[in-house]
Amino acid sequence: QGQLVESGGGLVQAGGSLRLSCKTSGFITSVFNPATCAWYRHAPGKQRELVASITGRTTTNYVDSVKGRFTISRDNARKTVYLQMNDLQADDTAVYYCYTGARDGRWGQGTQVTVSS
């Protein structure tokens, strides 16, 4: 049916790093590989925000606030998407959600990232 499971969130001090993983299942290769995948985040009191995206051809895009600090990548053999987050700041605190455009769009359940200042 197509499922996404995020992991790697947690509590980190400002300036620290985390690596989020999004393991997908239920997608055949011909459906997953060309699909754009993305990471969104939702912080309390704020609208959900697109953080980073990666196309099937591995073209990436980032919101300005994370450029130079975050890196999105994908491993099609493992059908997994990653978000490497460096130099984390308090404003990065949010629930991070993985998304794939495969099968008309699927979301993960989210993983909490908390950055203490």
C-alpha positions as a Markdown table, in Angstrom:
| # | Residue | x | y | z |
|---|---|---|---|---|
| 1 | Gln | 0.0 | 0.0 | 0.0 |
| 2 | Gly | 3.0 | 2.3 | 0.4 |
| 3 | Gln | 4.2 | 3.3 | 3.9 |
| 4 | Leu | 6.8 | 5.6 | 5.2 |
| 5 | Val | 8.5 | 5.4 | 8.6 |
| 6 | Glu | 10.7 | 8.1 | 9.9 |
| 7 | Ser | 13.4 | 7.7 | 12.5 |
| 8 | Gly | 16.4 | 9.6 | 13.8 |
| 9 | Gly | 14.8 | 12.5 | 15.6 |
| 10 | Gly | 15.6 | 13.4 | 19.2 |
| 11 | Leu | 16.9 | 16.1 | 21.5 |
| 12 | Val | 20.1 | 17.9 | 20.5 |
| 13 | Gln | 21.9 | 21.0 | 21.6 |
| 14 | Ala | 22.3 | 24.0 | 19.3 |
| 15 | Gly | 25.1 | 23.4 | 16.9 |
| 16 | Gly | 24.6 | 19.7 | 16.9 |
| 17 | Ser | 23.6 | 17.3 | 14.2 |
| 18 | Leu | 21.0 | 14.7 | 13.5 |
| 19 | Arg | 20.3 | 12.4 | 10.6 |
| 20 | Leu | 16.7 | 11.6 | 9.8 |
| 21 | Ser | 15.8 | 8.5 | 7.8 |
| 22 | Cys | 12.6 | 7.7 | 6.0 |
| 23 | Lys | 12.3 | 4.0 | 5.2 |
| 24 | Thr | 9.6 | 3.3 | 2.7 |
| 25 | Ser | 7.8 | 0.0 | 1.9 |
| 26 | Gly | 5.2 | -1.2 | -0.5 |
| 27 | Phe | 6.4 | 0.7 | -3.5 |
| 28 | Ile | 7.8 | -1.1 | -6.5 |
| 29 | Thr | 11.0 | 0.3 | -8.0 |
| 30 | Ser | 9.4 | 1.8 | -11.1 |
| 31 | Val | 7.0 | 3.8 | -8.9 |
| 32 | Phe | 9.4 | 4.9 | -6.1 |
| 33 | Asn | 12.5 | 5.8 | -8.1 |
| 34 | Pro | 11.1 | 8.5 | -10.3 |
| 35 | Ala | 9.0 | 10.1 | -7.5 |
| 36 | Thr | 10.0 | 13.3 | -5.8 |
| 37 | Cys | 10.5 | 12.8 | -2.1 |
| 38 | Ala | 10.6 | 15.6 | 0.5 |
| 39 | Trp | 10.9 | 16.5 | 4.2 |
| 40 | Tyr | 8.5 | 18.9 | 5.8 |
| 41 | Arg | 8.4 | 20.2 | 9.3 |
| 42 | His | 5.6 | 21.5 | 11.5 |
| 43 | Ala | 6.5 | 23.6 | 14.5 |
| 44 | Pro | 3.9 | 24.7 | 17.1 |
| 45 | Gly | 2.1 | 27.9 | 16.1 |
| 46 | Lys | 3.6 | 27.8 | 12.6 |
| 47 | Gln | 2.4 | 26.5 | 9.3 |
| 48 | Arg | 3.8 | 23.3 | 7.9 |
| 49 | Glu | 7.0 | 24.1 | 5.9 |
| 50 | Leu | 8.7 | 22.3 | 3.0 |
| 51 | Val | 12.3 | 21.9 | 4.2 |
| 52 | Ala | 13.9 | 20.0 | 1.3 |
| 53 | Ser | 13.0 | 17.9 | -1.7 |
| 54 | Ile | 14.8 | 15.6 | -4.1 |
| 55 | Thr | 13.5 | 14.5 | -7.5 |
| 56 | Gly | 14.0 | 11.1 | -9.1 |
| 57 | Arg | 17.0 | 12.6 | -10.9 |
| 58 | Thr | 18.3 | 13.7 | -7.5 |
| 59 | Thr | 17.8 | 17.4 | -8.1 |
| 60 | Thr | 17.5 | 19.0 | -4.7 |
| 61 | Asn | 15.8 | 22.1 | -3.4 |
| 62 | Tyr | 15.9 | 23.7 | 0.1 |
| 63 | Val | 14.1 | 26.3 | 2.0 |
| 64 | Asp | 16.5 | 29.3 | 2.5 |
| 65 | Ser | 16.7 | 28.9 | 6.3 |
| 66 | Val | 18.4 | 25.5 | 6.0 |
| 67 | Lys | 20.6 | 26.0 | 2.9 |
| 68 | Gly | 24.2 | 25.1 | 3.7 |
| 69 | Arg | 23.2 | 23.2 | 6.9 |
| 70 | Phe | 20.8 | 20.4 | 5.7 |
| 71 | Thr | 21.3 | 17.8 | 3.0 |
| 72 | Ile | 18.6 | 15.6 | 1.5 |
| 73 | Ser | 19.6 | 12.4 | -0.2 |
| 74 | Arg | 18.0 | 9.1 | -1.3 |
| 75 | Asp | 19.0 | 5.5 | -1.7 |
| 76 | Asn | 16.8 | 4.0 | -4.3 |
| 77 | Ala | 18.1 | 0.5 | -3.7 |
| 78 | Arg | 16.9 | 0.8 | -0.1 |
| 79 | Lys | 13.9 | 3.0 | -1.0 |
| 80 | Thr | 15.0 | 5.3 | 1.8 |
| 81 | Val | 15.3 | 9.0 | 2.0 |
| 82 | Tyr | 17.6 | 10.9 | 4.4 |
| 83 | Leu | 18.0 | 14.3 | 5.8 |
| 84 | Gln | 21.3 | 15.2 | 7.3 |
| 85 | Met | 20.9 | 18.2 | 9.6 |
| 86 | Asn | 24.0 | 20.1 | 10.8 |
| 87 | Asp | 24.4 | 23.2 | 12.9 |
| 88 | Leu | 20.9 | 22.8 | 14.3 |
| 89 | Gln | 19.3 | 25.8 | 15.8 |
| 90 | Ala | 16.3 | 26.3 | 18.2 |
| 91 | Asp | 14.2 | 27.4 | 15.2 |
| 92 | Asp | 14.7 | 23.9 | 13.7 |
| 93 | Thr | 12.6 | 22.4 | 16.5 |
| 94 | Ala | 9.6 | 20.8 | 14.9 |
| 95 | Val | 8.0 | 17.5 | 14.0 |
| 96 | Tyr | 9.6 | 16.4 | 10.7 |
| 97 | Tyr | 7.6 | 14.5 | 8.2 |
| 98 | Cys | 8.7 | 12.5 | 5.2 |
| 99 | Tyr | 6.7 | 12.6 | 2.0 |
| 100 | Thr | 6.8 | 10.8 | -1.4 |
| 101 | Gly | 4.9 | 11.7 | -4.5 |
| 102 | Ala | 4.7 | 8.0 | -5.3 |
| 103 | Arg | 1.1 | 6.6 | -5.6 |
| 104 | Asp | -0.4 | 10.1 | -5.5 |
| 105 | Gly | 1.4 | 11.0 | -2.3 |
| 106 | Arg | 2.1 | 9.3 | 1.0 |
| 107 | Trp | 3.2 | 10.7 | 4.4 |
| 108 | Gly | 5.1 | 9.3 | 7.3 |
| 109 | Gln | 3.9 | 9.6 | 10.9 |
| 110 | Gly | 6.6 | 12.2 | 11.8 |
| 111 | Thr | 9.6 | 12.3 | 14.1 |
| 112 | Gln | 10.2 | 15.0 | 16.7 |
| 113 | Val | 13.4 | 17.1 | 16.6 |
| 114 | Thr | 14.0 | 19.3 | 19.6 |
| 115 | Val | 17.0 | 21.7 | 19.6 |
| 116 | Ser | 17.9 | 23.2 | 23.0 |
| 117 | Ser | 19.6 | 26.6 | 23.0 |
